[in-house]
Amino acid sequence: MSVKRFCAGVGVAAAVASGLVVGASPASADPAGCPSMYVVAIPGTWETSSGAAPKPGMLTDVTDRLGGDIRTEYVSYPATAFPWEGEVYGQSRAAAVTNAGGMLKAMADRCGATKLGIIGYSQGADAAGDLAASIGTGLGVVPADKVVAVGLVSDPRRSDTDALVGPPVVGTGVGGPRVGGFGYVSPVVRTFCAVGDLYCSTPKDDYVARLAGFHAVSSNPAPDVADQYTQEAQSLIADLAASGGLPVLQGQLSDQANAQRQREIEAFYRSGIHQEYQTYDVGDGVSATRWLARYLADAV
């Protein structure tokens, strides 16, 4: 995710270790070369593109720490935000979900005993979370019990009920939480959001920012997601109505409120907190990316 996209919106997510199952017949054994765990890593906006080389960006500090029999592959997708880049944000994210899902399914079909992991950063966390949610609610490309670890770094759709690693943060992701959550995958999902990162920590009563975020994440015109967007819009409207409705929104669009919001956004970008997860301490001197690497390794 980027400065440009956020500002524009406001102007409006490994066969058995030996490759064999003890006692299995040759016909049911996994083929040679199946890893114990297979992790798909989805980079953030502008960290990759369709057909890009692997290991870009923030998640490198996670995947470079994974040894043993864990295989990691990065997901190529447009990773764009604006129409003039070829894909709007919602379409770009949808491509990431499709590509990552295809990679998981191919591995699961070939290596039935391999455990699966999904990780993502920023727009990649948005896509990784959507993929995990579809799997967890029975609509995904692999069974939910195949997924043993999900790590979402600065998820624009973080819910305040998600399992947060690190200090408490306010609100939810700027795009609003996923309707229905993660289902059966919920126990293995971990989310990381730095204090002050507005992408994953937008105050619930900032309806201008929430509307801008919803506008960005719902910018995929595909008909198969229309019902999901309708539910999310209804949830946002219900929250606004419960807080006072249109007068509250009008108050947040006053010249004074807009000036204050601009100062807060500028301070956020100057802080660079969205790019600091490789050093952001989530407890005991461990950074978010190092914690996630350990979490994946422990899931094998």
C-alpha positions in Angstrom: 0.0 0.0 0.0 1.3 3.5 -0.7 1.0 7.1 0.2 -0.5 7.9 -3.1 -3.3 5.4 -2.9 -4.3 6.4 0.7 -4.4 10.1 -0.1 -6.3 9.5 -3.3 -8.9 7.5 -1.4 -9.4 10.2 1.2 -10.0 12.7 -1.6 -12.4 10.1 -1.4 -1.5 -15.0 2.7 5.3 -28.8 2.0 4.6 -32.7 1.9 5.6 -34.6 5.0 9.2 -34.1 6.0 10.5 -37.2 4.4 8.0 -37.1 1.5 6.5 -40.4 2.7 3.7 -41.2 5.1 4.6 -44.0 7.5 2.7 -47.1 6.5 1.4 -45.7 3.3 1.4 -47.8 0.2 3.5 -46.6 -2.8 0.3 -45.6 -4.6 -0.6 -43.1 -1.9 2.8 -41.8 -1.0 3.8 -38.2 -1.9 6.3 -37.9 -4.7 9.9 -37.1 -4.0 10.8 -33.5 -3.3 7.7 -32.6 -1.3 8.5 -30.2 1.5 7.2 -30.4 5.1 5.7 -27.0 4.7 4.9 -24.7 1.8 4.5 -21.0 2.3 3.1 -18.5 -0.2 4.4 -14.9 0.4 2.4 -12.0 -1.1 4.4 -8.7 -1.2 2.9 -5.2 -0.8 2.1 -2.5 -3.4 4.9 -1.9 -5.8 7.1 -4.5 -4.2 6.5 -6.8 -7.2 4.7 -7.0 -10.5 3.4 -9.7 -12.8 6.4 -12.0 -13.5 8.7 -10.2 -11.1 11.7 -11.9 -9.6 11.2 -13.5 -6.1 12.1 -12.3 -2.6 11.1 -8.6 -2.8 10.5 -6.2 0.0 9.4 -6.5 3.6 8.8 -10.2 3.7 12.4 -11.0 2.8 13.2 -10.7 6.5 10.7 -13.5 7.2 11.5 -15.9 4.4 15.3 -15.6 4.6 15.0 -17.0 8.1 13.1 -20.1 7.2 15.4 -23.1 6.9 14.9 -26.8 7.1 12.3 -28.3 4.9 10.1 -25.2 4.4 9.7 -24.1 0.8 8.7 -20.5 0.2 7.5 -19.0 -3.1 6.6 -15.4 -3.7 3.4 -14.5 -5.5 3.6 -12.3 -8.6 0.7 -10.0 -9.2 0.2 -6.5 -10.5 0.7 -4.9 -7.0 -0.8 -1.6 -8.3 -3.3 0.8 -7.0 -4.4 3.2 -9.7 -6.2 2.8 -13.0 -3.3 4.4 -15.0 -1.1 1.6 -13.7 -3.3 -1.0 -15.5 -5.1 -2.4 -12.5 -7.0 -0.6 -9.7 -6.4 -1.7 -6.2 -9.3 -4.1 -5.9 -8.4 -5.9 -9.2 -4.8 -6.1 -8.2 -5.6 -7.6 -4.9 -8.0 -10.1 -6.5 -5.2 -11.2 -8.9 -3.0 -11.8 -5.9 -5.7 -14.0 -4.2 -6.2 -16.0 -7.4 -2.5 -16.5 -8.0 -1.7 -17.5 -4.4 -4.7 -19.8 -4.3 -3.5 -21.5 -7.5 -0.1 -22.1 -6.0 -1.5 -23.5 -2.8 -3.8 -25.9 -4.7 -1.0 -27.1 -7.0 1.1 -28.0 -4.0 -1.8 -29.6 -2.1 -2.7 -31.7 -5.1 0.8 -32.9 -5.6 1.9 -33.2 -2.0 -1.0 -34.3 0.1 0.8 -34.3 3.5 2.5 -30.9 3.1 1.4 -28.2 5.5 0.5 -24.8 4.1 1.2 -21.3 5.2 0.1 -17.9 3.9 1.9 -14.6 4.6 1.5 -11.0 3.3 2.4 -7.4 3.8 0.2 -4.4 3.2 -1.8 -5.0 0.0 -0.3 -8.5 0.2 -1.7 -8.9 3.7 -5.1 -7.8 2.4 -4.9 -10.5 -0.3 -3.4 -13.1 2.1 -6.2 -12.4 4.6 -8.9 -12.7 1.9 -7.4 -16.0 0.8 -7.2 -17.4 4.4 -10.8 -16.2 5.0 -12.2 -18.0 1.9 -10.4 -21.2 2.9 -11.5 -20.9 6.5 -15.2 -20.4 5.6 -15.2 -23.4 3.2 -15.0 -21.5 -0.1 -11.3 -21.8 -0.7 -9.1 -23.9 -2.9 -7.7 -26.2 -0.1 -9.2 -27.7 3.1 -8.9 -25.4 6.1 -7.0 -28.0 8.1 -4.2 -27.9 5.6 -3.4 -24.3 6.6 -1.3 -24.2 9.7 0.0 -20.6 9.8 -1.2 -17.3 8.5 0.8 -14.0 9.1 -0.6 -10.6 8.1 1.7 -7.6 8.4 -0.1 -4.3 8.3 -3.4 -5.7 7.1 -5.7 -3.0 5.7 -8.7 -5.2 6.8 -7.6 -6.0 10.3 -10.4 -6.6 12.7 -10.1 -5.7 16.4 -10.9 -9.4 17.1 -8.0 -10.7 15.1 -5.1 -12.2 17.1 -2.7 -9.2 17.3 1.0 -9.8 18.1 2.5 -6.8 19.8 1.2 -3.8 21.7 -2.5 -2.9 21.4 -3.6 -0.5 18.6 -6.7 1.4 18.0 -9.6 0.8 15.6 -9.4 -1.6 12.6 -7.9 -1.6 9.2 -8.7 1.3 6.9 -10.7 -1.0 4.6 -12.8 -2.3 7.4 -12.8 -5.9 8.8 -13.8 -8.9 6.7 -17.4 -9.9 7.1 -17.4 -13.5 8.5 -13.8 -13.4 9.7 -11.4 -16.3 9.1 -13.7 -19.2 10.1 -11.9 -22.5 10.8 -8.5 -20.9 10.0 -8.9 -18.3 12.8 -6.8 -20.2 15.4 -3.7 -20.1 13.2 -4.0 -16.4 12.0 -1.6 -13.8 13.5 -1.7 -10.2 12.6 0.9 -7.4 13.1 0.1 -3.7 13.3 2.5 -1.1 14.5 1.1 1.6 16.8 0.4 4.6 14.5 0.2 2.6 11.2 -3.0 4.1 9.8 -3.4 1.3 7.2 -4.1 -1.3 9.8 -5.1 1.0 12.7 -7.8 3.5 11.7 -10.0 4.8 14.5 -13.5 3.4 14.2 -15.1 6.8 14.5 -13.1 8.3 11.6 -15.7 7.7 8.9 -14.1 9.7 6.2 -11.0 7.5 6.4 -13.1 4.4 6.6 -15.2 5.4 3.5 -12.0 6.2 1.6 -10.6 2.8 2.6 -13.7 1.0 1.6 -13.7 2.8 -1.7 -10.2 1.4 -2.4 -10.7 -2.2 -1.3 -14.0 -2.5 -3.1 -12.6 -1.3 -6.4 -12.9 -4.7 -8.1 -16.0 -4.7 -10.4 -16.1 -8.5 -10.6 -19.7 -9.7 -10.0 -18.7 -12.6 -7.7 -17.7 -10.1 -4.9 -20.7 -7.9 -5.2 -22.5 -9.6 -2.2 -19.4 -9.2 -0.1 -19.1 -5.5 -0.8 -22.8 -5.0 -0.1 -22.4 -6.6 3.3 -19.3 -4.5 4.1 -21.1 -1.3 3.0 -24.1 -2.1 5.2 -21.8 -2.7 8.2 -20.1 0.6 7.7 -23.4 2.5 7.2 -24.8 0.8 10.3 -21.8 2.0 12.4 -22.2 5.5 11.0 -25.9 5.6 11.8 -25.3 4.4 15.3 -22.8 7.2 15.9 -25.1 9.9 14.7 -25.4 9.5 11.0 -24.9 12.2 8.3 -24.3 15.1 10.8 -21.3 13.2 12.2 -19.9 12.7 8.7 -20.5 16.3 7.7 -18.6 17.4 10.9 -15.7 15.3 9.8 -15.6 17.0 6.5 -15.4 20.5 7.8 -12.4 22.7 6.9 -11.1 22.4 10.4 -11.5 18.6 10.5 -9.9 18.2 7.0 -6.9 20.3 8.1 -6.4 18.2 11.2 -6.7 15.0 9.2 -4.1 16.3 6.7 -1.7 17.0 9.6 -2.2 13.5 11.0 -1.7 11.8 7.6 1.5 13.9 7.0 2.8 13.0 10.4 2.1 9.3 9.7 4.0 9.3 6.4 6.9 11.2 8.0 7.1 8.6 10.7 7.8 5.8 8.2 6.2 3.3 10.6 4.5 1.4 7.8 8.0 0.4 6.6 9.5 -0.5 9.9 8.2 -4.0 10.7 11.6 -5.5 10.3 12.6 -3.5 13.5 9.2 -2.9 15.2 9.3 -4.6 18.6 6.4 -6.9 19.3 7.7 -8.0 22.6 11.0 -9.2 24.3 13.0 -7.3 21.7 11.7 -9.4 18.8 10.7 -7.7 15.6 7.4 -8.4 13.8 9.1 -10.1 10.9 11.4 -12.3 13.1 8.4 -13.3 15.3 6.6 -14.3 12.1 9.5 -16.4 10.9 9.7 -18.2 14.2 5.9 -18.8 14.1 6.1 -20.4 10.7 9.1 -22.6 11.7 7.3 -23.8 14.8 4.3 -24.8 12.7 6.2 -27.4 10.7 
